[in-house]
């Protein structure tokens, strides 16, 4: 029986073999079709790109599939940029004739199947620009592979040194991944046929191996954004085919080897943001094929080789932030189609070069902070291609050529800190794209042209410290995008135009030190975004409008005018006496005087009472002086429980009596701080605790107002205190938390802030009303998002130098009684653009879930890191989720989760917070979601600036406003 069964099996085996010998192509197509359909079943296809992938169709008719003309087998899968997500199924490993697998620029996640190694005929494997994770499997068996591009993913583990065995490779891209830190494998030198090597942002360290310089066929070498150290070897001259070198953002030292000039085919070189030094070899000027030359942010010195003036192909030249000196080569740009030049922050001198725009293609002309002198060349009047024109902080003089005011594409004209004179031409009306006009600290004169009012894209207008005269053009009121207007220190006359009230986005308005007259127009109160208002040192009259109180201004100055009447108490608290001195007619009511300790006169009820009130004022001063003395004595007694060291405390070893206790108080706002109240903190009033200290709510007995007091932890307390004082002590913005005062004594450090009754955004997002509805409806969330964005934009764009927060998160966005957002916690913030000689900010900062991905491979924090963190906050607002949740998956965050739910309308709706979602809010929420996705783009260069974020959020303003009641939206479920 067993023998009979064996004969049957042998018979069927032979029959099976004969069948497949007769019908191999047909069965092969069936197998490959099933493999492709299984591959499709594991992908999400929101654009229906794979609609043709059906059982009824031949696989050779599937979109993106190419078959061999003879055998009919699948040889290519190309589905680049189809918005596909999901995972790659191992079924494609049965496609034994597959030569090309390209799924670039999608949202594919999961691991790369090791079974791909069975596709022995594979020539091209391109998975760049996806979200793949895990270690890269060993594919060294793919001996026919010519192209391997796995860049811009999330692969981890050690750098795959086995790629050195793929000696047939022509293109290799492994950059922008999350590999463990390690050195460049020597084995890469085996890739003698390689023409393109992209290892940027791969966590590489150590020196460049000499074996790399043996890759004679190499045309592009990109090792940027790593931690590569050592000097650039003269052996680089062996790479005779090299067209492009990208070594920026590393730790390279030493000088540029003269042998680099032997690379006659070299077109692009970027060794910026390293620690290299010395003079540029003269031979570099002989590299006639150079198109892009960038070595900014190093320590190079000496003069630019004169040969650069003879180059004929140079398009980009950027050497800012070095120590170059001398005169720029006179012919630079004369024979080359220059499009961008940045020579800022060096020590160049002599006349300004004439020919940079000779070919009429120059878009960026940046020459800030040098020593150029003399008149600006007339030749630039015809440079209509300019988009950014910045020559501030030089010694340039004379009049600006007429044509330079009329640049149709220019966005920034920055001539500040020079010695220019003459007038602003009416031709400026043709600069229709202008967003910033900065002329401060020059000797410009004459009337301001009314044509300024037609520059509808203008965001910043700074004409301060000049000799302008005449009236402020009323047309400025038509500038709806204007956020900063500085006209101080001029000779302007007339009244403040009421039309300024139409500038709804104006944040900063400074008209000080002019000869303006008349009243402050009531329309000023219409500027809902106004944060700082300065009209000091003018001839203004009338009363200070009570309507200014509701604007929540952070900085005001009405001093040295001819104002009269009552000073609104809320404005007195904001500005203190110094904001109102020099106005003999101004006075305060009795209550305001007692709360603020104002030295201003008390408003009299009638003329006969003035003398009596004056006498009472003298008595009040005497009693106040006595009170201060008594308070000081009480302070010494009540704060005796604190332990102190150093000069502040002396301890008698016999009776342990503490003497000479003194508080050091630094005050930044007009608030009466009693150190006795601050040092006696009640744990029942604890409202928060974090990485830098505990926060308490304190009610000031004298004024009845509440403040928040942060008691800093010991150790780093002084460092944090210094950081917060340095930043918050000098900036004023309605969306940045006010620092009232700092108190120091011995080892105890306290910061006194304005109190935020609604806590922080993280708490509010997860609180509910009694009726079960969320505390924050969409209108409130949008308002918070826009306010927080304006605060961060102020730090990045309106502070000089810019300030990077480094720890933007929902718990650091506080909410006042009206749910106005306030950016808080500047303990780890940094001042951008500090001198390299000062301490560098290499310490890690940020909170898990909010940290930008580039900080995994560099500690260099930029404004774009804050943008990413703010994008996370926006995702919290639209989803109601936390940055890290178990549902996202192991090692995943809210960004990954959101990106994997953008396939179709249903998926998008599933990630939005259904507690606020309705038919009327959906479109507005989607707009903010798009902003969030832009902010959280993986590559920093692709993220918007915070100024752009504010614009996008402003454009996303809700169309309809709903009341924050507890009525459920009856149609919401039907809509979903």
MIKOLVO-620829 format. One record per residue (C-alpha): residue in one letter; x, y, z. Coordinates in steps of 0.05 Angstrom, whole numbers, padded with zeros to 5 digits, always signed. Layout:
MIKOLVO-620829
aXYZ...
This chain:
MIKOLVO-620829
x+00000+00000+00000x+00057+00047+00020x+00093+00029-00044x+00031+00046-00085x+00024+00114-00051x+00097+00129-00066x+00086+00113-00140x+00026+00161-00141x+00067+00218-00111x+00123+00206-00162x+00072+00206-00218x+00042+00273-00196x+00110+00303-00187x+00130+00285-00258x+00063+00311-00283x+00072+00376-00244x+00142+00384-00274x+00117+00371-00345x+00059+00421-00335x+00104+00477-00313x+00153+00461-00368x+00097+00470-00418x+00062+00530-00386x+00115+00568-00346x+00100+00641-00366x+00026+00635-00351x+00036+00606-00281x+00092+00656-00268x+00046+00714-00283x-00007+00686-00236x+00044+00679-00180x+00071+00749-00191x+00001+00779-00195x-00017+00748-00128x+00048+00773-00099x+00033+00844-00123x-00039+00842-00098x-00014+00818-00030x+00037+00875-00032x-00020+00924-00047x-00063+00897+00010x-00012+00921+00061x-00011+00991+00033x-00059+01049+00042x-00073+01087-00022x-00111+01152-00009x-00102+01176-00081x-00126+01110-00111x-00061+01105-00150x-00066+01029-00147x-00137+01027-00174x-00113+00988-00235x-00083+00934-00190x-00141+00885-00197x-00149+00810-00203x-00181+00820-00271x-00121+00858-00300x-00054+00833-00322x+00002+00854-00274x+00037+00885-00333x-00021+00934-00337x-00016+00955-00265x+00004+01028-00254x+00079+01033-00239x+00094+00962-00263x+00140+00947-00321x+00146+00877-00349x+00200+00845-00392x+00179+00845-00465x+00200+00772-00476x+00186+00735-00411x+00128+00778-00387x+00157+00778-00317x+00156+00840-00272x+00222+00877-00276x+00203+00945-00245x+00159+00974-00190x+00161+01050-00190x+00110+01085-00146x+00146+01148-00125x+00107+01204-00091x+00039+01170-00090x+00022+01186-00016x+00025+01111-00001x+00030+01089+00071x+00030+01021+00106x+00085+00970+00103x+00125+00931+00050x+00102+00859+00048x+00155+00805+00036x+00113+00776-00021x+00151+00818-00071x+00211+00774-00059x+00181+00723-00108x+00192+00773-00165x+00256+00740-00185x+00266+00784-00247x+00254+00849-00209x+00308+00900-00227x+00279+00965-00200x+00240+00976-00134x+00228+01050-00124x+00178+01075-00072x+00210+01142-00057x+00174+01201-00025x+00116+01165+00007x+00095+01151+00079x+00113+01078+00083x+00132+01054+00152x+00154+00989+00185x+00217+00950+00172x+00251+00935+00106x+00239+00860+00095x+00302+00819+00093x+00269+00777+00039x+00285+00833-00011x+00354+00802-00010x+00325+00744-00051x+00313+00791-00110x+00381+00775-00139x+00371+00814-00202x+00355+00879-00166x+00392+00939-00195x+00356+00997-00160x+00328+00999-00090x+00302+01069-00074x+00262+01080-00009x+00284+01151+00005x+00236+01198+00040x+00193+01149+00078x+00183+01131+00152x+00216+01064+00155x+00246+01040+00220x+00290+00985+00250x+00357+00962+00227x+00373+00955+00153x+00379+00881+00136x+00443+00855+00105x+00433+00862+00030x+00505+00848+00011x+00481+00789-00031x+00451+00836-00082x+00513+00836-00125x+00478+00869-00184x+00456+00930-00143x+00475+00996-00175x+00431+01044-00135x+00417+01039-00060x+00380+01099-00032x+00350+01091+00038x+00360+01163+00060x+00310+01206+00098x+00279+01150+00140x+00283+01129+00213x+00330+01069+00207x+00368+01053+00270x+00424+01008+00293x+00497+01011+00271x+00516+01042+00206x+00511+00985+00154x+00584+00973+00139x+00566+00914+00094x+00550+00963+00038x+00625+00963+00026x+00615+00894-00005x+00568+00921-00059x+00625+00938-00105x+00579+00951-00164x+00544+01009-00131x+00542+01074-00168x+00495+01113-00122x+00492+01105-00046x+00446+01146-00001x+00440+01130+00073x+00435+01201+00100x+00383+01229+00149x+00372+01167+00190x+00377+01150+00264x+00439+01105+00264x+00479+01096+00327x+00538+01143+00330x+00599+01114+00296x+00656+01124+00248x+00655+01121+00172x+00672+01049+00154x+00739+01040+00118x+00705+00988+00073x+00667+01043+00037x+00732+01055+00000x+00718+00990-00038x+00663+01024-00077x+00707+01045-00135x+00649+01056-00182x+00611+01102-00136x+00594+01170-00164x+00544+01195-00110x+00554+01186-00035x+00503+01217+00011x+00515+01205+00086x+00491+01271+00114x+00458+01270+00183x+00478+01199+00197x+00509+01208+00266x+00580+01198+00240x+00640+01219+00280x+00716+01214+00274x+00760+01232+00216x+00747+01219+00142x+00782+01153+00125x+00837+01158+00073x+00802+01102+00036x+00747+01151+00017x+00797+01190-00024x+00810+01127-00067x+00739+01130-00096x+00764+01162-00159x+00696+01160-00195x+00662+01200-00140x+00626+01262-00165x+00585+01281-00103x+00611+01273-00032x+00561+01293+00022x+00580+01282+00094x+00544+01343+00121x+00510+01350+00189x+00552+01300+00227x+00607+01304+00279x+00666+01292+00233x+00730+01320+00260x+00803+01327+00241x+00832+01365+00183x+00813+01362+00110x+00867+01318+00079x+00907+01340+00019x+00889+01271-00009x+00823+01300-00029x+00858+01321-00093x+00855+01248-00115x+00780+01255-00126x+00790+01283-00195x+00718+01272-00217x+00689+01309-00159x+00635+01361-00176x+00605+01373-00107x+00632+01373-00036x+00583+01380+00023x+00619+01380+00090x+00580+01434+00126x+00558+01428+00199x+00615+01385+00225x+00674+01394+00272x+00729+01400+00219x+00791+01440+00238x+00854+01464+00204x+00863+01500+00139x+00838+01488+00068x+00892+01448+00032x+00919+01483-00030x+00911+01416-00067x+00836+01426-00066x+00847+01473-00125x+00870+01413-00167x+00797+01390-00171x+00784+01427-00235x+00715+01397-00245x+00691+01421-00177x+00628+01463-00183x+00601+01466-00112x+00637+01468-00045x+00605+01478+00023x+00648+01471+00086x+00607+01520+00127x+00595+01515+00201x+00660+01481+00221x+00720+01505+00261x+00768+01515+00203x+00815+01575+00201x+00871+01608+00163x+00876+01644+00096x+00845+01618+00032x+00898+01590-00014x+00908+01635-00074x+00899+01575-00118x+00826+01570-00099x+00815+01632-00143x+00836+01590-00203x+00778+01541-00197x+00742+01570-00258x+00684+01521-00257x+00660+01540-00187x+00585+01553-00184x+00573+01553-00109x+00625+01571-00056x+00603+01570+00017x+00646+01570+00080x+00606+01614+00128x+00612+01608+00203x+00685+01588+00208x+00747+01627+00229x+00778+01642+00161x+00818+01706+00155x+00858+01747+00105x+00832+01770+00037x+00790+01736-00015x+00836+01712-00071x+00832+01760-00131x+00817+01702-00178x+00745+01701-00155x+00736+01765-00196x+00751+01727-00260x+00702+01669-00249x+00649+01662-00301x+00601+01611-00271x+00595+01634-00198x+00522+01636-00175x+00527+01632-00099x+00581+01661-00054x+00571+01658+00022x+00627+01672+00072x+00591+01707+00128x+00614+01703+00201x+00688+01696+00189x+00746+01745+00200x+00760+01764+00128x+00792+01831+00117x+00814+01876+00060x+00779+01896-00004x+00731+01850-00042x+00760+01832-00111x+00739+01890-00155x+00711+01847-00212x+00672+01799-00168x+00607+01786-00205x+00628+01823-00268x+00634+01760-00310x+00591+01711-00270x+00515+01705-00263x+00515+01717-00188x+00447+01704-00155x+00466+01706-00081x+00523+01736-00042x+00530+01739+00034x+00593+01771+00060x+00563+01795+00126x+00597+01798+00194x+00669+01803+00170x+00718+01860+00168x+00717+01877+00094x+00735+01949+00080x+00744+01999+00023x+00691+02018-00028x+00631+01974-00039x+00642+01926-00099x+00608+01953-00162x+00594+01892-00205x+00557+01842-00161x+00494+01852-00202x+00527+01861-00269x+00488+01803-00300x+00422+01828-00270x+00408+01762-00235x+00426+01779-00163x+00370+01764-00114x+00406+01765-00046x+00455+01820-00031x+00476+01814+00042x+00536+01854+00068x+00518+01870+00140x+00568+01889+00193x+00632+01905+00154x+00673+01967+00145x+00653+01988+00074x+00656+02062+00064x+00639+02115+00013x+00577+02122-00031x+00536+02063-00053x+00550+02049-00127x+00500+02077-00178x+00505+02011-00217x+00456+01977-00170x+00399+02023-00192x+00387+01974-00249x+00389+01912-00204x+00314+01898-00209x+00323+01824-00191x+00339+01839-00118x+00296+01807-00064x+00338+01819-00002x+00382+01882+00001x+00419+01889+00067x+00481+01932+00077x+00468+01955+00148x+00523+01969+00199x+00577+01995+00153x+00605+02065+00141x+00569+02079+00076x+00548+02150+00061x+00516+02195+00009x+00448+02188-00024x+00416+02123-00046x+00411+02118-00122x+00340+02133-00144x+00329+02066-00177x+00346+02028-00114x+00281+02051-00083x+00242+02019-00140x+00256+01944-00136x+00194+01905-00156x+00215+01839-00124x+00251+01864-00062x+00225+01840+00006x+00277+01872+00052x+00313+01938+00046x+00360+01946+00105x+00406+02006+00105x+00409+02017+00180x+00470+02041+00219x+00505+02078+00163x+00513+02151+00145x+00465+02156+00086x+00429+02222+00073x+00378+02249+00024x+00305+02232+00020x+00264+02169+00010x+00242+02172-00062x+00170+02168-00083x+00195+02113-00130x+00189+02066-00071x+00117+02056-00093x+00145+02007-00145x+00174+01962-00090x+00108+01927-00086x+00135+01863-00052x+00170+01901+00004x+00158+01871+00073x+00213+01906+00113x+00241+01977+00105x+00295+01990+00156x+00332+02057+00152x+00347+02070+00226x+00409+02108+00249x+00425+02148+00185x+00416+02221+00164x+00357+02214+00118x+00313+02277+00116x+00253+02308+00083x+00181+02287+00086x+00159+02215+00087x+00130+02199+00019x+00056+02184+00019x+00071+02126-00028x+00094+02085+00032x+00020+02075+00046x+00014+02035-00019x+00065+01982+00002x+00010+01933+00023x+00059+01877+00041x+00099+01919+00090x+00107+01886+00158x+00164+01926+00189x+00177+02000+00180x+00236+02028+00220x+00256+02099+00202x+00280+02118+00271x+00340+02162+00287x+00340+02204+00224x+00320+02275+00206x+00252+02263+00175x+00203+02321+00181x+00131+02337+00164x+00070+02296+00182x+00062+02221+00188x+00028+02199+00123x-00044+02178+00136x-00036+02124+00083x+00004+02082+00133x-00063+02063+00161x-00075+02021+00099x-00017+01975+00115x-00057+01916+00141x+00005+01871+00149x+00045+01922+00189x+00069+01893+00256x+00125+01942+00275x+00127+02017+00264x+00187+02057+00291x+00190+02132+00276x+00225+02155+00339x+00281+02207+00341x+00260+02248+00281x+00229+02316+00272x+00158+02296+00254x+00102+02344+00267x+00026+02345+00265x-00022+02297+00297x-00020+02222+00303x-00063+02199+00245x-00128+02166+00268x-00119+02120+00208x-00064+02083+00246x-00120+02048+00283x-00133+02007+00221x-00065+01972+00228x-00097+01914+00265x-00034+01872+00266x+00012+01926+00294x+00051+01899+00354x+00102+01953+00366x+00089+02028+00356x+00143+02079+00374x+00133+02153+00358x+00178+02181+00413x+00224+02241+00408x+00188+02280+00354x+00145+02343+00355x+00077+02311+00349x+00018+02349+00376x-00057+02339+00389x-00091+02282+00424x-00079+02208+00422x-00133+02184+00374x-00185+02137+00404x-00174+02092+00344x-00108+02068+00374x-00150+02022+00418x-00172+01985+00354x-00102+01957+00346x-00118+01892+00380x-00048+01863+00373x-00011+01924+00401x+00040+01905+00454x+00086+01965+00460x+00065+02039+00454x+00114+02096+00462x+00097+02169+00448x+00145+02201+00497x+00182+02266+00485x+00129+02299+00441x+00079+02356+00449x+00017+02314+00456x-00042+02341+00495x-00108+02319+00523x-00122+02259+00567x-00095+02189+00562x-00151+02147+00533x-00184+02099+00582x-00195+02052+00523x-00121+02034+00524x-00131+01994+00587x-00167+01937+00552x-00110+01928+00503x-00066+01892+00554x-00004+01931+00534x+00062+01905+00561x+00104+01968+00551x+00081+02041+00550x+00113+02109+00554x+00074+02175+00554x+00128+02216+00589x+00150+02287+00572x+00088+02311+00537x+00031+02358+00556x-00021+02307+00577x-00071+02324+00631x-00124+02288+00671x-00128+02222+00708x-00078+02166+00694x-00116+02100+00687x-00094+02057+00746x-00082+01995+00702x-00035+02035+00658x+00002+02061+00719x+00014+01989+00742x+00042+01972+00673x+00088+02031+00663x+00100+02060+00733x+00114+02133+00745x+00170+02136+00693x+00119+02125+00638x+00082+02189+00657x+00133+02238+00685x+00141+02306+00651x+00066+02316+00644x+00048+02369+00694x-00026+02360+00683x-00028+02286+00698x-00051+02258+00765x-00072+02194+00798x-00130+02178+00844x-00119+02163+00918x-00128+02088+00910x-00078+02082+00853x-00027+02121+00893x-00031+02075+00952x-00027+02012+00910x+00031+02033+00866x+00069+02081+00912x+00064+02131+00856x+00099+02198+00863x+00050+02231+00816x+00002+02283+00842x-00065+02262+00870x-00123+02284+00827x-00160+02340+00864x-00236+02340+00868x-00236+02416+00867x-00186+02472+00865x-00195+02489+00939x-00173+02420+00961x-00105+02420+00926x-00066+02448+00985x-00100+02401+01034x-00085+02342+00991x-00013+02364+00983x-00005+02367+01058x-00036+02299+01064x+00012+02273+01012x+00072+02298+01054x+00044+02262+01115x+00032+02200+01074x+00105+02200+01052x+00128+02206+01124x+00083+02149+01147x+00105+02107+01088x+00178+02118+01107x+00164+02096+01178x+00127+02035+01151x+00187+02015+01108x+00234+02018+01168x+00187+01975+01210x+00178+01927+01152x+00253+01919+01146x+00258+01900+01219x+00201+01850+01213x+00235+01820+01152x+00297+01805+01192x+00256+01769+01244x+00207+01731+01201x+00257+01704+01151x+00305+01679+01204x+00287+01607+01190x+00325+01607+01124x+00396+01579+01121x+00447+01623+01088x+00520+01624+01070x+00574+01672+01044x+00573+01746+01056x+00498+01748+01068x+00499+01708+01133x+00547+01706+01191x+00534+01650+01242x+00557+01655+01314x+00581+01586+01333x+00558+01594+01405x+00486+01614+01399x+00473+01601+01324x+00444+01670+01317x+00438+01695+01245x+00453+01767+01231x+00459+01813+01170x+00402+01781+01130x+00391+01821+01067x+00346+01809+01006x+00373+01829+00939x+00313+01849+00897x+00312+01865+00823x+00247+01894+00799x+00224+01895+00726x+00152+01920+00732x+00115+01969+00776x+00090+01920+00828x+00098+01929+00903x+00136+01867+00925x+00141+01851+00999x+00198+01803+01011x+00165+01780+01076x+00106+01752+01037x+00151+01719+00986x+00195+01682+01034x+00137+01651+01074x+00108+01604+01021x+00050+01560+01041x+00050+01490+01012x-00026+01494+01008x-00015+01546+00953x+00030+01502+00911x+00005+01505+00839x+00060+01470+00801x+00128+01437+00803x+00177+01425+00747x+00249+01416+00727x+00270+01484+00751x+00230+01492+00816x+00164+01497+00852x+00111+01550+00836x+00065+01580+00888x+00005+01626+00886x+00014+01686+00931x-00037+01740+00946x-00004+01807+00960x-00036+01834+01023x-00027+01907+01005x-00057+01908+00935x-00099+01845+00939x-00071+01822+00872x-00043+01752+00860x+00026+01734+00835x+00061+01669+00820x+00126+01656+00857x+00176+01605+00832x+00224+01579+00884x+00283+01552+00845x+00317+01487+00862x+00385+01491+00894x+00446+01480+00850x+00427+01506+00781x+00381+01558+00811x+00428+01616+00800x+00441+01596+00727x+00366+01590+00713x+00353+01655+00750x+00405+01690+00707x+00374+01662+00643x+00304+01684+00661x+00327+01753+00684x+00369+01763+00621x+00310+01748+00576x+00245+01764+00612x+00275+01824+00647x+00283+01862+00581x+00228+01838+00535x+00155+01861+00535x+00100+01826+00497x+00028+01811+00513x+00039+01737+00497x+00101+01729+00540x+00095+01719+00615x+00115+01781+00655x+00171+01774+00704x+00157+01824+00760x+00218+01814+00804x+00275+01769+00826x+00294+01759+00899x+00360+01729+00922x+00387+01715+00991x+00442+01665+01006x+00423+01601+00971x+00350+01620+00961x+00325+01645+00895x+00255+01668+00877x+00223+01693+00813x+00158+01732+00817x+00113+01727+00756x+00044+01751+00738x-00008+01700+00760x-00044+01659+00708x-00112+01637+00738x-00127+01586+00682x-00062+01547+00691x-00026+01520+00630x-00051+01496+00562x-00037+01423+00576x-00082+01424+00637x-00137+01464+00602x-00138+01416+00542x-00154+01358+00588x-00203+01393+00635x-00278+01389+00626x-00336+01432+00648x-00388+01404+00696x-00432+01387+00637x-00378+01343+00607x-00358+01391+00551x-00284+01407+00543x-00261+01471+00576x-00232+01497+00511x-00276+01502+00449x-00246+01511+00380x-00250+01586+00382x-00210+01588+00447x-00159+01538+00421x-00149+01579+00358x-00140+01643+00399x-00088+01608+00443x-00051+01581+00382x-00047+01649+00349x-00027+01684+00413x+00028+01634+00429x+00053+01638+00357x+00058+01714+00362x+00097+01708+00427x+00148+01660+00396x+00151+01701+00332x+00168+01762+00375x+00226+01723+00406x+00252+01699+00339x+00242+01761+00296x+00234+01823+00339x+00287+01812+00392x+00358+01830+00375x+00393+01783+00378x+00337+01731+00370x+00317+01688+00429x+00307+01613+00422x+00262+01584+00476x+00285+01511+00470x+00228+01482+00511x+00163+01501+00476x+00108+01455+00501x+00035+01460+00522x+00053+01462+00596x+00097+01523+00583x+00040+01562+00551x+00001+01594+00608x-00069+01622+00605x-00095+01686+00637x-00166+01699+00659x-00187+01711+00586x-00149+01650+00560x-00096+01695+00529x-00033+01653+00517x+00032+01671+00552x+00098+01637+00536x+00133+01619+00601x+00195+01583+00630x+00257+01613+00598x+00305+01576+00643x+00337+01538+00585x+00327+01591+00532x+00387+01619+00494x+00405+01683+00460x+00419+01666+00387x+00480+01690+00348x+00527+01696+00407x+00601+01705+00394x+00638+01640+00384x+00684+01661+00440x+00627+01660+00489x+00600+01598+00522x+00566+01552+00472x+00498+01522+00485x+00515+01448+00479x+00473+01425+00538x+00411+01385+00520x+00345+01421+00527x+00273+01404+00512x+00219+01355+00532x+00208+01286+00504x+00154+01288+00451x+00169+01360+00432x+00242+01354+00412x+00258+01365+00339x+00287+01303+00304x+00351+01339+00283x+00371+01344+00356x+00384+01270+00354x+00447+01284+00314x+00465+01355+00333x+00461+01398+00395x+00458+01461+00353x+00390+01489+00368x+00359+01538+00319x+00294+01576+00314x+00268+01518+00271x+00273+01473+00333x+00222+01519+00367x+00179+01516+00305x+00177+01440+00309x+00158+01441+00382x+00103+01491+00369x+00078+01445+00313x+00070+01391+00367x+00028+01440+00408x-00016+01453+00347x-00026+01378+00339x-00047+01375+00413x-00098+01430+00400x-00130+01397+00339x-00128+01325+00364x-00137+01333+00439x-00081+01281+00446x-00015+01281+00483x+00052+01281+00446x+00068+01210+00470x+00014+01157+00479x+00015+01081+00478x-00034+01079+00420x+00019+01110+00374x+00063+01048+00381x+00131+01034+00411x+00178+01091+00400x+00126+01130+00360x+00098+01200+00373x+00040+01243+00354x+00074+01265+00289x+00081+01194+00265x+00010+01178+00286x-00019+01238+00249x+00021+01226+00186x-00005+01155+00182x-00077+01180+00185x-00077+01227+00125x-00097+01175+00073x-00170+01195+00065x-00224+01239+00094x-00246+01186+00143x-00176+01176+00170x-00165+01251+00178x-00231+01258+00216x-00210+01202+00262x-00151+01241+00290x-00188+01306+00303x-00216+01319+00372x-00288+01299+00365x-00306+01339+00427x-00298+01403+00388x-00311+01378+00318x-00373+01402+00281x-00392+01418+00210x-00378+01491+00224x-00309+01480+00254x-00282+01425+00209x-00252+01469+00154x-00219+01515+00205x-00189+01457+00245x-00162+01426+00180x-00127+01492+00164x-00091+01491+00231x-00074+01417+00222x-00039+01435+00156x+00001+01488+00193x+00020+01437+00245x+00044+01388+00192x+00086+01442+00159x+00117+01459+00227x+00135+01386+00241x+00168+01371+00175x+00230+01328+00188x+00280+01374+00153x+00289+01441+00189x+00299+01479+00125x+00230+01458+00101x+00195+01486+00163x+00165+01556+00161x+00190+01612+00204x+00147+01633+00263x+00130+01697+00226x+00103+01654+00169x+00066+01611+00220x+00031+01673+00248x+00010+01691+00177x-00017+01622+00164x-00055+01620+00229x-00083+01689+00217x-00109+01665+00150x-00140+01606+00186x-00183+01650+00231x-00250+01615+00245x-00305+01638+00200x-00358+01634+00254x-00352+01641+00329x-00391+01596+00375x-00406+01610+00447x-00373+01566+00498x-00437+01537+00526x-00454+01465+00544x-00501+01448+00487x-00478+01388+00448x-00476+01394+00373x-00534+01351+00352x-00509+01344+00280x-00438+01324+00299x-00449+01249+00298x-00488+01251+00233x-00432+01292+00202x-00379+01242+00223
